[in-house]
Amino acid sequence: MEDILVVENVTKRFGGLVANSKVTFSMKRGEVLGLIGPNGAGKTTLFNIITGVYKPDEGRVIFKGEDITGKPPHVITRKGIAKTHQIVKPFNDMTVLENAMVGALFGKRAHQITIGEAKEIAYQSLELVGLAEKAEEFAVKLTLRQKKMLELARALSAEPELLLLDEVLAGLNPKEVEEALGIIKKVKEERDLSIIMIEHVMHAVMNIAGRIVVLHFGWKIAEGTPEEVANNPEVITAYLGDPRYALRFVKRKGGEGDGSS
Amino acid sequence: MAGKGSSLSHYLNSPTLVVIVFVVLGILIARMLGMSTLDTLMTIMYFMGIALSLNIIMGFAGYVSFGHAVFLGLGGYAYVLLVYFIKPLAELQNMGFGLGAFLVAVLAGLFAAAIAASVGAAVLRLRGAFFAIATIGLDFTALYLMKAIVPELNPEQFFGAQIILPADKIVEKDVVFNAMFLTLIILLAVNYYIRKSPFGVGLTAIKEDEDAAEVLGVPTTMFKIIAFTLAGFFAGMVGALFSLNGGGVDETLFNLGHSIDMIVMIVIGGLGTVLGPVVGSLIYFELYDLLLVHYPGVNLIILGIIVAIVVLFFPEGLIGLLRKYKVGGVRLRDLLE
């Protein structure tokens, strides 16, 4: 299968801080890729480079064979990449439905659909994430979980081929995490999506991702199946410090330890 | 056609359109019956016009501009200079019961729009307070530029930045009324269209969170510049016809006070709606008159206090406030646009 996304040698500096150093990876269409790493590892920066919010200092981003490096975000969105924000950014004074409509009107089929069609697409996305009853509420009234789901619905309304999820599960309780995972799996099947997810809820990402890329201080330190990554000494060091203690921790938790604990 | 009938009834069910039609008809009827002087009606249309033009950038896109009077003034100067120096245009403005004046005003508006587009490309990179401050700078820049340039254009006739049109280059007030009336109807239609279109949805998204809007695919830079340019175009047209009505133009049109008037009108009425600027400009007009008649001397102080109260307690304005309520199970937000 073709590579839907190739990230080549991407480097991004903010003054003296190197947020991404020569990061390289690729993913196949239909894959779910986990992107993990301790806080400040450069995960969100990498998302911002893929979506065009930041321009990389070096390197290229290739989407469906086309070099999209440094293109403005709205152009990249139209090509079929959608992203949810780690810190939710709902349009507070718009209704939930209107929020999702923005995604539909300016997504993959921007300028080709009417307001009425956008409403329908938006409503379907809301149904998918379980927010349909809230369609007429103002977004400001939603709970955090609902706002996270609205982020997802907005992104889905853009009808993307590649979906970037930035910590959609963070801040949710275990039951909500299970629900959200179910939704993501369902959406992936129904829409034949490729997904990259940044996640700190380790068991969740291990459960859903076929392959995992680990960043640490901006460098890619590991890549592989969840098992390979979980047993990689460098990854364990990065997350938990001293490998001897870490190994004991991993053995006790059976590799399902929560990264933030 | 059944489809046409149902869509017509749909439009009749929209109070927004009904109100707009009433206001427009009201102006027309008041004029035909001679209930108000032409000058009063011109002032009302002028207020409505500047409020509706500012609404495009400030109401929909959320960019608070203190420099909108610049485009009012540029339109005024462009119009007056066009008919002063170009004879065919001076003749054109008398043709077609106002259509001619309307066309010359379009030219003046295009001039204002061109300046708006180029200035906008620069200042719209700024956000929030910084944008507002930059637009105050625009006001003063335009003011002093005019003071320097205009006297040079015709040193014998122009004293300072003031230009008074000679009698053979002005038109009857009836004709100006028609041109302004047409401009107002178009401005209402444009506001209504934006409110209902994907363009308007994009502008509202920009107002709410510009970064999120961009990532969701809204071409934010282009949309902002288009909105700013449209706002400048219509302000230019209104300024042009206002100047023609006054028989000339001077630099007071650039006063920061005009910019603040417009802001107050749309804040009182309700930002980002179509009815807001219409209602707000009518309220402002009445309030201004009433206070001036009953409390001369302290009228502006009272007006200032009223505005402060509105901003503090009803920042969404009258229409925005009404939109929160339900009447008989019907949500007003579905009715009032």
Interface residues (C-beta under 8 A of the other chain):
Chain A: T51 V53 P72 P73 H74 T77 R78 A82 K83 H85 K89 P90 F91 N92 D93 M94 E98 M101 V102 G103 L105 F106 G107 A110 H111 I115 A118 R154 A155 A158
Chain B: K196 S197 P198 V201 G202 T204 A205 E208 D209 D211 A212 A213 E214 V215 L216 G217 V218 P219 T220 T221
